[in-house]
Amino acid sequence: MNKKVTIQNIADKLGISKSTVSKAISGATDINENTRENIIRCAAEMGYVINYDKMSKNKSVAVLVCNVYYENAEQFGYEVIAGIQTAAAEQGLSVNIISVTKEQATLGNYDALVIGKRFEGIFFLGFRPNVDFISRNKGYDVPFIIFDDYIDSPLTARVGCENGIHLAVLHLWKNGHRKIGFIGGESDSMVTVERKKLFCETVESLGGGNCKDLVRYASFSGDGVKEAALDIAGKGSTAIVCVSDVIASAAVRELAKAGYSVPADISVTGYDNLPIAEYCVPPLTTVDQNCIHIGKAAFMTMQQIKSGIRISTVLLHTRLVERDSVADITQNT
């Protein structure tokens, strides 16, 4: 059985006082925000579970989750929720994480999970709320925050990051890659649609021609990556741009199993800059979107909507993190 992680363990690893760690995870305001984020991220990576339910029960928010994994720090949803929890704790609010089945998400049948619970706001992670649900519940004056999706409603806002997929394409192009493939998540996902569109526009603007022959889809969970990656590699591509770190790390594994060396034979880039990107072999070059900041921005957006400010979209900046999964082949082109 794994030993339970304590506040002291986190303090020892970071070389700081136990009281500083305690302040960070309890939502105390007299602590530097960068310090708080480093502590929250370290706690997540060590497996420490922050029990926000022990905080104020007077007010709370709900996070409805479907199609997104969030149980550990290797997953996109984990840090987004950690960001919401951190911002909520600072305001004395608790956070209720509620799982929604795929059937409930499709039918919009989750009213009983949230209505009448007096939530200050509701966050939708991994799926787009049903428009009928929004219409039925607009009278409750509860803001609805959606990640990387959009519904036109005064009480609904989209929160996410700007589309940074072009950063990966430009980096590959600078390093001599001219035949670049793309692996998206589910083809009807708004994230996949937007990133694929900008990927193709960037490749074509650089003179790479029509990219559609090298576009493939898999699941954000990693299912179907093997077929997609090997198909793209088999067509002579020198690089693959992936829509997420989970897909990219799976592509690296499957390519290695098939005898390809990354990046010597083919380069791979990811998206999100999750811990899995840094610990991948080789470490992944990836587009960084600070997921903790996304969660915190979502919470602040909810507060602004409640105060009467009509917000449509909040997008944070992205940046490219260069690691070892991209080879410079300029001498070969």
Secondary structure as UniProt FT lines:
FT   HELIX           7..14
FT   HELIX           18..26
FT   HELIX           33..46
FT   HELIX           52..54
FT   STRAND          60..65
FT   TURN            73..74
FT   HELIX           76..90
FT   TURN            91..92
FT   STRAND          94..99
FT   HELIX           102..107
FT   HELIX           111..114
FT   TURN            115..116
FT   STRAND          122..125
FT   HELIX           131..136
FT   HELIX           138..140
FT   STRAND          144..147
FT   TURN            154..155
FT   STRAND          156..161
FT   HELIX           165..174
FT   TURN            175..176
FT   STRAND          180..184
FT   TURN            187..188
FT   HELIX           190..205
FT   TURN            206..207
FT   HELIX           212..214
FT   STRAND          215..217
FT   TURN            220..221
FT   TURN            223..224
FT   HELIX           225..234
FT   TURN            235..236
FT   STRAND          239..242
FT   HELIX           245..257
FT   TURN            258..259
FT   TURN            262..265
FT   STRAND          267..272
FT   HELIX           275..279
FT   STRAND          285..288
FT   HELIX           291..306
FT   TURN            307..308
FT   STRAND          313..316
FT   STRAND          319..321
FT   HELIX           330..332
//
